[in-house]
Amino acid sequence: MASKKRDLESYYLIVLFITAIAAIFYGIFWTNKTIDYEAVIQQNIPGVTSIEKMIGAQRAYQVDAEGKKYYAVCDSAVGYQSRIEAMTIVNQEGLVEKVIITQQGETPIFFERLYTGKLFDQFKNLSIKEPVYLGGASGYSGYLDERQTNNYIDRVTGSTVSSHAVAEAVNKGTAYIAAQFFHTRWSNPYDTYQFNRQDFTMTIIYIIALAAAFIKKLVRLRIWILLASFGIMGFFVKKFVAASNLFSLITLQMPGLTNLGWYVLIGGTLSFIVLLGKNIYCAWICPFGAAQEVINKVAGFKSLGISPQVTKKLKLAAPTILWAAVMLGTFLGDYGTLDYQPFSAFFLFKAVWVMWLMLPIFIFISLFISRFYCQFFCPVGFILNLLNRWRNNGVRVWKQMWNRIGYQRWNQWKNNKA
């Protein structure tokens, strides 16, 4: 009977996996919204009399309206979890008239801050004859730093990554218009490599975690390493591996190689699994996992015993919720539904109301069950552990095949020699 139940649970997971992958591919290839760019131009430029699409790979238009000439250009950049496409409208004097977002899939609660923070109003009347820099974003490419120019916008606090992506998309578009129609070329500051103090510190944490996973003596320092991860990754670096980050890999929504910090976070986490067969991120780096484990150890309460039967049922919660988020995202055409983890509430103090309700429950139960959220509800932990299991099973099968081939060749060699 037990084996039959295990089989049913396995079949259940297989069904979830197949239907989720089918939904993702359906959402990517068959439900992409077709944008009427000319209609967007007409809505944002009064008195349009003609719109001419420019020849070439760049999506750009020449527009006549009420005796004036305008240019509209679209380009994109990767934000926190999606590619953000912006249409920039430029007047005949070479000044930005308006920036309109045509496509994006960022977490709604964070992207909405760009509107409430009036980020887009700051682009008005900026010149396209020089780059648009980003103020208040130290360590990001295109950072204003101490440049003497009025051609900059200030990032919106709490949505720096999205602010940076919008500014980068606008800069890429205006660089094209400046070169084509205003005989001006400039070096794009958003093409420079960015590796700030946060990224450097995160790299150190990854190196320490890697060492701790192999050097047994460092296990005695586990509580201190977890505290370091909690403080540095959670409150200084403020970067976490989220389901939306992993989803961006499937949809190829990845930032350029200039964003080295992103590749340390995601590339480093996956490299541990691929090269070493260990999920080091969850065990040593994740700040929320560290918080739960430290809280449990400090509290010192007797652990609540959970029967193996209940544990097996609870283990289905993470894949089930993840599946529901994927399906809902496909239905709505917005995969911001994947961002339901408690990281933003716990470390950034911003989240939807449901997560504010769930966060204290997770923290309270972690007093009695170490890493309660990680064990039963975390989509990242489920995905990384699944990938790790597949990797190790694949390596084991490969070794068995290689040993069998080697044994057969050894026998052939002995027989031939005999």
C-alpha positions in Angstrom: 0.0 0.0 0.0 2.9 2.4 0.9 4.5 1.7 -2.5 1.2 2.4 -4.3 0.9 5.8 -2.5 4.5 6.6 -3.5 3.6 5.8 -7.0 0.5 8.0 -6.9 2.6 10.9 -5.5 5.2 10.4 -8.2 2.5 10.4 -10.9 1.0 13.6 -9.3 4.4 15.3 -9.6 4.9 14.2 -13.1 1.5 15.6 -14.1 2.3 18.9 -12.4 5.6 19.0 -14.2 4.3 18.2 -17.7 1.3 20.6 -17.5 3.5 23.4 -16.1 6.0 23.1 -18.8 3.2 23.0 -21.4 1.7 26.1 -19.9 5.0 28.0 -19.9 5.7 27.1 -23.6 2.1 28.0 -24.5 2.5 31.3 -22.7 5.8 32.1 -24.4 5.0 31.1 -28.0 1.3 31.3 -28.4 -0.1 34.0 -26.1 2.4 36.8 -26.7 0.4 40.1 -26.9 0.7 41.7 -30.3 1.4 45.4 -29.8 0.1 48.0 -32.2 3.0 50.4 -32.0 1.5 52.9 -34.4 -1.6 53.0 -32.2 0.6 53.7 -29.1 2.2 56.6 -31.1 -1.1 58.1 -32.0 -2.3 57.9 -28.4 0.8 59.8 -27.2 1.4 62.4 -29.9 -1.5 64.7 -30.7 -2.5 65.5 -34.3 -0.6 62.7 -36.0 -0.8 63.0 -39.8 1.7 60.3 -40.8 3.8 57.5 -39.3 6.6 55.9 -41.3 8.4 52.8 -40.1 12.1 53.1 -40.6 13.9 50.3 -42.5 16.2 48.2 -40.4 16.3 45.9 -37.3 15.6 48.7 -34.9 11.9 49.4 -34.2 11.8 53.1 -35.0 9.3 55.5 -36.6 9.3 59.0 -38.1 6.1 60.8 -37.2 4.6 64.0 -38.6 2.0 65.8 -36.4 0.6 69.3 -36.7 3.5 70.5 -38.8 6.1 69.1 -36.3 8.4 66.1 -36.7 8.8 63.4 -34.0 10.8 60.2 -33.7 9.6 57.1 -31.8 12.0 54.3 -31.0 11.6 51.1 -29.0 14.3 49.2 -27.2 14.5 47.0 -24.1 16.6 45.9 -21.2 16.3 43.2 -18.5 15.0 44.2 -15.1 14.6 42.2 -12.0 12.7 39.3 -13.6 11.7 40.3 -17.1 12.6 42.3 -20.2 11.2 45.8 -20.0 10.5 47.4 -23.4 10.2 51.2 -23.6 9.1 53.5 -26.4 10.8 56.8 -26.3 9.3 59.7 -28.2 11.8 62.5 -29.3 10.9 65.9 -30.8 12.6 67.6 -33.7 14.9 69.5 -31.3 16.3 66.3 -30.1 14.6 66.3 -26.7 12.7 63.5 -25.1 8.9 64.1 -25.1 7.7 61.0 -23.4 8.7 57.4 -22.3 6.0 54.8 -22.5 6.4 51.2 -21.3 5.1 48.8 -24.0 6.0 45.5 -22.4 7.2 44.3 -19.0 6.7 41.4 -16.6 8.1 42.8 -13.4 6.6 42.2 -9.9 3.6 44.6 -9.9 4.2 45.9 -6.4 7.8 47.1 -7.4 7.1 48.3 -10.9 4.1 50.4 -9.8 6.6 52.3 -7.7 8.1 53.7 -10.9 4.8 55.4 -11.6 4.1 56.6 -8.1 7.8 57.8 -7.9 7.3 59.7 -11.2 10.3 58.1 -12.8 8.9 58.6 -16.3 8.2 62.4 -15.8 12.0 62.9 -15.3 12.8 62.0 -18.9 10.8 65.0 -20.2 13.1 67.4 -22.1 16.3 65.4 -21.6 18.7 65.7 -24.6 19.4 62.7 -26.8 22.8 64.3 -27.8 24.4 62.7 -24.7 23.6 59.7 -22.5 20.9 59.7 -19.9 22.6 58.8 -16.6 21.0 57.2 -13.5 21.4 59.1 -10.3 21.4 57.5 -6.9 22.4 54.1 -8.2 26.0 53.6 -7.2 27.5 50.5 -8.7 25.1 50.3 -11.6 26.2 51.0 -15.2 25.1 54.4 -16.3 25.5 55.8 -12.8 25.6 59.6 -12.7 28.5 59.6 -10.2 30.0 63.1 -10.2 29.4 64.0 -13.8 28.5 67.6 -14.5 25.3 67.2 -16.6 21.6 67.8 -16.3 20.9 64.8 -18.5 20.0 62.3 -15.7 17.1 60.8 -13.8 17.0 59.7 -10.2 16.3 56.1 -9.5 13.2 55.2 -7.5 14.1 53.9 -4.1 13.2 50.3 -3.7 13.0 49.7 -7.4 16.5 50.4 -8.5 16.8 47.4 -10.8 13.7 48.3 -12.7 14.7 52.0 -12.8 18.0 50.9 -14.2 16.4 48.7 -16.9 14.1 51.6 -18.0 17.0 54.0 -18.2 19.1 51.5 -20.1 16.3 50.8 -22.6 15.7 54.5 -23.2 19.5 55.1 -23.7 19.7 52.3 -26.3 16.9 53.8 -28.2 18.0 57.4 -28.0 21.5 56.4 -29.1 20.1 55.1 -32.3 18.0 58.3 -33.0 20.9 60.5 -32.1 23.2 58.7 -34.6 20.6 58.5 -37.4 19.1 62.0 -37.4 21.2 64.3 -35.2 24.7 63.2 -36.4 25.7 62.6 -32.8 27.4 59.5 -31.5 28.3 58.8 -27.9 29.7 56.0 -25.8 26.8 54.2 -24.0 27.7 54.1 -20.3 25.2 51.2 -19.9 27.6 49.0 -21.8 30.3 49.2 -19.1 30.7 46.3 -16.7 29.1 46.7 -13.3 30.5 45.0 -10.2 29.8 47.0 -7.1 30.6 46.5 -3.4 27.4 44.4 -2.9 28.4 42.1 -5.7 31.9 41.7 -4.3 30.6 40.9 -0.9 28.1 38.4 -2.3 31.0 36.7 -4.1 32.9 36.4 -0.8 29.8 34.8 0.8 29.6 32.3 -2.1 33.3 31.4 -1.7 32.9 30.9 2.1 29.8 28.8 1.6 31.7 26.7 -1.0 34.6 26.2 1.4 32.2 25.3 4.3 30.6 22.6 2.2 33.9 20.8 1.8 35.9 21.7 4.9 34.4 19.8 7.9 36.0 22.0 10.5 34.0 25.0 9.2 30.8 23.2 10.1 31.5 24.3 13.7 31.2 27.9 12.5 27.9 27.2 10.7 25.8 29.5 13.0 28.2 32.4 12.3 28.3 31.8 8.6 24.5 31.7 8.5 24.4 35.0 10.5 26.7 36.5 8.0 24.6 35.4 5.1 21.5 36.7 6.8 22.9 40.1 7.4 24.9 40.5 4.2 22.7 38.8 1.6 19.4 40.0 3.2 20.1 43.6 4.2 23.3 44.7 2.4 23.3 42.9 -0.9 19.5 42.5 -1.0 19.5 39.9 -3.7 17.9 36.5 -3.5 17.3 33.6 -5.8 13.6 33.7 -6.5 11.4 31.5 -8.6 11.0 34.5 -11.0 14.8 34.5 -11.5 14.8 30.9 -12.5 11.8 31.4 -14.7 13.7 34.1 -16.6 16.3 31.5 -17.6 13.6 29.4 -19.3 12.4 32.5 -21.2 15.9 33.7 -21.8 15.2 37.0 -20.1 18.7 37.4 -18.8 20.7 40.7 -18.4 23.8 41.3 -20.4 27.2 40.1 -19.2 27.9 43.6 -17.9 25.6 42.7 -14.9 28.2 40.5 -13.2 26.3 40.4 -9.9 23.4 38.6 -11.5 25.6 35.9 -12.9 27.3 35.4 -9.5 23.9 35.0 -7.9 22.2 32.7 -10.5 25.2 31.3 -12.3 27.0 30.5 -9.0 24.0 28.8 -7.5 23.4 26.6 -10.5 27.1 25.9 -11.0 27.3 24.4 -7.5 24.6 21.9 -8.6 26.0 21.2 -12.1 29.7 20.9 -11.1 29.5 19.6 -7.6 26.1 18.0 -7.2 25.3 20.0 -4.1 22.6 22.6 -3.4 24.9 24.9 -1.5 22.7 28.0 -1.9 19.8 26.7 0.2 22.1 25.2 2.9 24.5 28.0 3.4 23.6 31.2 1.5 19.8 31.8 1.4 19.2 34.6 4.0 15.6 33.6 4.8 16.7 30.0 5.3 19.5 31.2 7.6 17.0 33.4 9.5 14.7 30.4 10.2 17.6 28.1 11.3 19.1 30.8 13.6 15.7 31.5 15.1 15.1 27.8 15.7 18.5 27.4 17.4 18.3 30.5 19.5 14.7 29.6 20.7 15.9 26.1 21.7 12.3 24.8 21.8 11.7 21.1 21.5 11.2 20.2 17.9 7.6 19.3 16.9 7.6 15.7 15.6 5.9 15.3 12.2 5.0 11.8 11.1 6.6 10.6 7.8 3.1 10.4 6.3 2.3 14.0 7.0 5.8 15.0 5.9 5.2 13.4 2.5 2.0 15.2 2.1 3.5 18.6 3.1 6.3 18.0 0.6 3.7 18.3 -2.1 2.8 21.9 -1.1 5.8 23.6 -2.8 5.3 22.0 -6.2 1.5 22.4 -6.0 1.7 26.2 -5.2 4.4 26.7 -7.8 2.2 24.9 -10.4 -0.7 27.1 -9.5 1.4 30.2 -9.8 2.6 29.1 -13.3 -1.0 28.4 -14.4 -2.3 31.7 -13.1 0.6 33.5 -14.7 -0.2 31.9 -18.1 -3.9 32.7 -17.8 -3.2 36.3 -16.8 -0.3 36.8 -19.2 1.8 38.0 -16.3 4.3 35.7 -14.5 4.6 38.2 -11.6 2.5 35.5 -9.9 5.7 33.6 -9.3 7.0 36.2 -6.9 5.1 35.0 -3.8 8.1 34.3 -1.6 8.6 36.1 1.7 12.0 37.6 0.9 10.7 41.1 -0.1 8.5 41.3 3.0 11.2 40.1 5.4 14.2 42.1 4.0 12.7 44.9 1.9 9.6 45.5 3.9 7.5 45.5 0.7 5.0 42.7 -0.2 1.4 42.0 -1.1 -1.0 41.7 1.8 -1.2 37.9 1.6 2.5 37.6 2.3 2.3 39.9 5.3 -0.2 37.5 6.7 1.9 34.4 6.0 5.3 35.7 7.1 4.6 35.7 10.9 3.2 32.2 10.6 6.3 30.9 8.9 8.5 32.7 11.5 6.5 31.3 14.4 6.4 27.7 13.2 10.2 27.9 12.6 10.6 28.2 16.3 9.5 24.6 16.6 10.4 23.2 13.1 13.8 24.2 11.7 13.4 25.8 8.2 9.7 25.1 8.0 9.2 27.3 5.0 12.2 25.9 3.2 11.2 22.3 3.8 7.6 22.5 2.6 6.8 25.7 0.8 9.8 27.2 -0.9 9.6 27.0 -4.7 13.3 27.8 -5.1 14.3 25.0 -2.7 12.1 22.6 -4.5 13.5 23.5 -8.0 17.1 23.5 -6.9 16.8 20.1 -5.1 15.0 18.7 -8.1 17.8 19.8 -10.4 20.3 18.5 -8.0 18.6 15.1 -7.9 18.4 14.9 -11.7 22.1 15.8 -11.9 23.2 13.2 -9.5 21.0 10.5 -11.0 22.3 11.4 -14.4 25.9 11.2 -13.2 25.3 7.8 -11.5 23.7 6.4 -14.7 26.6 7.7 -16.8 29.1 6.1 -14.5 27.3 2.8 -14.6 27.3 2.9 -18.4 30.9 3.9 -18.6 31.9 1.1 -16.2 29.9 -1.4 -18.2 31.6 -0.3 -21.4 35.0 -0.3 -19.8 34.4 -3.8 -18.4 33.3 -5.1 -21.8 36.4 -3.6 -23.5 38.6 -5.2 -20.8 37.1 -8.6 -21.5 37.5 -8.1 -25.2 41.1 -7.1 -24.7 41.8 -10.2 -22.6 40.0 -12.5 -25.1 42.0 -11.1 -28.0 45.2 -11.4 -26.1 44.4 -15.0 -25.2 
